[in-house]
Amino acid sequence: MKIVFLDAKSIGEDIDLSGYEALGEVVKYDFSTPVQAAERGKDADVLVINKVPINQQTIGEAKNLKLVCVTATGTNNLDKEYLEQRGIAWRNVAGYSTESVAQHTFAMLFYLLEHLPYYDEYVKSEKYIEDRLFTHFDRKFSQLNKMTWGIIGLGAIGRRVADIAKFFGCRVIYYSTSGKNSQPDYEQVDFDTLLSESDIVSVHAPLTPQTENLMDKAAFSKMKSSAIFLNVGRGPIVVEADLADALEQGEIAAAGLDVLCVEPMSSENPLKRIKDSDKLLITPHIAWASVEARTRLMEIILEQIKEF
């Protein structure tokens, strides 16, 4: 068996992949363009990919190909109809990063809620040295207890965030983007109610026709001016120009994003103009990427190949 990793760097270089070598020949490429993928996958039995598109152009000449493994949950880069025509199986992985993404959600929240960039700079700029008071009150913050946390998409990750928020004493409400998800432990509300009542709004939904551009100018205008918005779902759920305007006009207090419409970040992204770290935190799609989550991901993929 020949296993080809077409974009191995997308899972990091610190994850042990030696277990795959017991299954046969393993070839790893850091990154692959669609043209490179077509050449590199020609004699592969198994392709392991993350973002590489899989379609007739990229695997049309891969005559031995039997299985495509996606090192992610999302599979919109797969032409599933073409794979079915060829009798090629595919696998993705869900649930491997729940704890990692939930943790990052709270990391972003506290960074913004407690004005940590401001206070860090206050001390490092030596303004605290021999200050008159032992406490510096210039940036006020409130405790999470008793706040209302609104969750868009109460799947596995959203549910974990809800559970943790509840431990902090939050009232948790949620909006089901599909209309099918019912969680009896939490209060389901309509979209407008979630926006208007929440002190924190976090997105944990997949990208679907129902969620694309869901957070637009109209949505931000319904939120509290003191609210914090977090997106750890998918970038295109947010209209980035509208979010930039909402932040600049004070319609919401702050935003934390781990996902963008174009990744890596485009030079045309309107959020680029906001330099105030108290208002905006963007992390480069790392919420999923704890060492433990990436290790678990590749262990699951290995088992999938063995089972297949």
C-alpha positions in Angstrom: 0.0 0.0 0.0 1.2 3.5 -0.8 -0.1 6.3 1.5 0.5 9.9 0.2 0.2 13.0 2.4 -0.5 15.9 0.1 -0.3 18.7 2.7 1.3 17.2 5.7 2.4 20.6 7.2 -1.3 21.4 7.8 -1.2 19.0 10.8 2.2 20.3 12.1 5.6 18.8 12.2 5.5 17.7 15.8 3.0 14.8 15.4 4.3 11.3 15.3 3.2 9.6 12.1 5.5 6.6 12.4 2.4 4.3 12.8 1.5 4.8 9.2 4.8 3.3 8.1 3.6 -0.2 9.3 0.9 -0.1 6.6 3.2 0.4 3.7 5.1 3.1 1.8 4.5 6.6 3.1 5.3 9.8 1.1 4.8 13.2 2.7 4.6 16.5 0.9 4.4 19.8 2.9 1.9 21.4 0.5 0.5 20.6 -2.9 -1.2 22.7 -5.5 -4.0 21.0 -7.5 -1.5 20.5 -10.4 1.1 19.0 -8.1 -1.6 16.8 -6.4 -2.5 15.3 -9.7 1.1 14.2 -10.3 2.0 13.2 -6.7 -1.1 11.1 -6.2 -0.9 9.1 -9.4 0.2 5.8 -7.8 -1.3 6.3 -4.3 -3.7 3.8 -2.7 -4.6 6.2 0.0 -4.5 10.0 0.0 -4.3 11.9 3.3 -5.4 15.6 2.7 -6.6 18.6 4.5 -7.4 21.5 2.1 -6.3 20.0 -1.2 -9.3 19.8 -3.6 -10.2 16.2 -4.6 -11.9 16.0 -8.0 -11.4 14.7 -11.5 -8.6 17.3 -12.1 -6.6 16.2 -9.1 -7.2 12.4 -9.0 -8.3 11.6 -12.5 -5.1 9.7 -13.2 -4.9 8.1 -9.7 -5.8 4.6 -11.0 -4.9 2.8 -7.7 -6.7 5.2 -5.4 -9.1 3.5 -3.0 -9.4 5.9 0.0 -9.2 9.6 0.7 -8.8 10.6 4.3 -9.5 14.3 5.3 -7.7 15.5 8.4 -10.6 17.7 9.3 -14.4 17.6 9.8 -15.3 19.7 6.8 -15.4 17.9 3.4 -16.5 20.6 1.0 -13.2 20.2 -0.8 -14.3 16.7 -1.9 -16.2 16.1 -5.1 -18.2 13.3 -3.5 -20.2 12.5 -6.7 -17.0 11.9 -8.6 -15.6 9.8 -5.8 -18.8 7.7 -5.8 -18.6 7.2 -9.6 -15.0 5.9 -9.2 -15.9 3.7 -6.2 -13.4 5.6 -4.0 -14.2 5.8 -0.3 -13.6 8.8 1.8 -13.4 9.5 5.6 -13.4 12.6 7.7 -13.0 13.1 11.5 -15.4 14.7 13.9 -15.2 15.3 17.6 -11.4 15.3 17.9 -11.0 19.0 18.7 -14.0 19.7 21.0 -11.9 20.4 24.1 -9.3 22.4 22.2 -11.9 24.7 20.5 -13.9 25.2 23.7 -10.7 26.1 25.6 -9.7 28.6 22.9 -13.1 30.2 22.9 -12.6 31.1 26.6 -9.0 32.2 26.0 -10.3 34.7 23.5 -13.2 35.8 25.7 -11.0 36.6 28.7 -8.4 38.4 26.6 -11.2 40.8 25.5 -13.4 40.8 28.5 -10.7 41.7 31.0 -8.8 44.1 28.7 -5.7 41.9 29.1 -3.7 43.5 26.2 -4.2 47.0 27.8 -3.1 45.8 31.3 -0.2 43.8 29.9 1.1 46.9 28.1 0.4 49.1 31.2 2.8 47.0 33.2 5.4 46.3 30.5 5.6 50.0 29.6 6.6 50.5 33.3 3.7 52.8 34.1 2.9 50.6 37.1 6.3 51.1 38.6 5.9 53.3 41.7 2.3 54.2 40.7 0.2 55.9 43.3 -2.3 53.1 43.6 -1.8 49.3 43.9 -4.8 48.9 41.5 -5.3 50.5 38.1 -8.9 51.1 37.2 -8.8 52.7 33.8 -10.3 49.8 31.9 -13.4 48.5 33.7 -14.6 44.9 33.3 -17.4 42.8 34.7 -17.5 39.3 36.0 -18.8 36.5 33.8 -21.2 35.3 36.5 -24.8 36.3 35.7 -24.1 37.3 32.1 -26.1 35.9 29.2 -24.1 33.8 26.8 -25.8 33.2 23.4 -24.5 30.3 21.3 -25.1 29.9 17.6 -25.0 26.2 16.9 -25.3 23.9 19.9 -23.5 20.9 18.5 -20.7 19.1 20.3 -18.4 22.1 20.6 -21.3 24.6 21.3 -22.6 22.2 24.0 -19.2 22.0 25.7 -18.9 25.8 25.7 -22.4 26.0 27.1 -21.5 23.6 29.9 -18.4 25.6 30.9 -20.2 28.9 30.7 -22.8 27.5 33.0 -20.1 26.6 35.5 -19.1 30.3 35.4 -22.7 31.2 36.3 -23.9 32.3 32.9 -27.4 32.1 31.7 -27.0 30.2 28.4 -29.3 30.5 25.5 -28.9 29.1 22.0 -30.1 29.4 18.4 -30.3 26.3 16.2 -29.3 27.3 12.7 -30.8 24.1 11.2 -34.0 24.3 13.3 -33.5 20.6 14.1 -31.2 20.7 17.1 -33.0 20.6 20.4 -31.1 20.6 23.7 -33.5 20.3 26.7 -30.8 21.5 29.2 -30.6 24.9 27.6 -33.1 27.6 26.5 -33.7 27.7 22.7 -34.5 31.2 21.4 -35.0 32.8 18.0 -32.1 34.6 16.3 -33.2 38.1 17.2 -33.7 37.3 20.9 -30.3 35.7 21.1 -28.7 38.8 19.6 -30.5 41.4 21.7 -30.2 39.5 25.1 -26.7 38.2 25.0 -23.6 39.7 26.6 -21.5 37.2 24.7 -22.4 35.7 21.3 -20.2 32.8 20.1 -20.5 30.9 16.8 -19.9 27.2 16.7 -22.0 26.3 13.6 -20.9 24.8 10.3 -21.0 26.8 7.1 -24.3 26.0 5.4 -26.7 28.0 3.2 -28.5 28.9 6.4 -25.4 30.3 8.2 -23.5 32.0 5.3 -23.5 35.7 6.0 -25.7 35.2 9.0 -23.8 37.8 11.0 -24.3 40.9 8.9 -25.0 44.6 9.5 -28.5 43.9 10.6 -27.4 41.2 13.1 -24.7 43.4 14.7 -27.1 46.3 15.0 -29.3 44.2 17.2 -26.6 43.3 19.7 -25.8 45.1 22.9 -23.1 47.9 22.6 -21.3 46.1 25.5 -21.4 42.7 23.8 -18.5 40.5 22.8 -18.7 38.5 19.6 -16.7 35.3 19.1 -16.5 33.2 15.9 -14.8 29.8 16.1 -17.2 28.3 13.5 -16.5 29.2 9.8 -15.3 32.6 8.4 -18.0 33.2 5.8 -20.7 33.1 8.6 -19.6 36.7 9.2 -19.7 39.6 6.8 -16.3 40.9 7.7 -16.9 44.5 6.3 -20.0 44.7 8.5 -18.2 43.5 11.6 -15.4 46.0 11.0 -18.0 48.8 10.8 -19.8 47.6 13.9 -16.5 47.6 15.9 -15.5 51.1 14.6 -19.0 52.6 15.3 -19.2 51.0 18.7 -22.3 48.9 17.9 -20.5 46.0 19.8 -17.7 46.2 22.3 -15.2 43.6 20.9 -14.8 40.6 18.7 -12.6 37.5 18.7 -12.1 35.5 15.6 -10.3 32.3 14.9 -11.6 31.9 11.3 -11.8 34.3 8.4 -13.5 34.2 5.0 -10.1 33.8 3.2 -7.3 32.0 5.0 -4.5 32.9 5.3 -5.8 36.4 5.8 -6.3 38.4 2.6 -4.6 41.8 2.2 -8.1 43.1 1.3 -9.7 42.0 4.6 -11.5 45.1 6.0 -10.7 43.9 9.6 -7.0 44.6 8.9 -7.5 48.3 9.6 -8.5 47.7 13.2 -5.3 47.7 15.2 -6.9 48.1 18.7 -6.3 44.8 20.5 -9.0 45.7 23.0 -11.5 45.7 20.2 -10.4 42.9 18.0 -8.4 39.7 18.4 -7.8 37.4 15.4 -6.0 34.1 15.8 -4.8 32.2 12.7 -7.2 29.2 12.8 -5.5 27.6 15.8 -8.5 26.8 18.0 -8.5 23.1 16.9 -4.8 22.7 17.0 -3.7 21.7 20.5 -1.1 19.0 20.5 -3.6 16.6 22.0 -6.3 17.3 19.4 -3.8 16.9 16.5 -2.5 13.7 17.9 -6.0 12.3 18.4 -6.9 13.4 14.8 -4.0 11.4 13.2 -4.6 8.4 15.5 -8.2 8.3 14.2 -7.1 8.6 10.6 -4.6 5.7 11.1 -7.4 3.5 12.5 -9.7 4.4 9.6 -7.1 3.3 7.1 -6.5 0.1 9.1 -10.2 -0.7 9.2 -10.6 0.1 5.5 
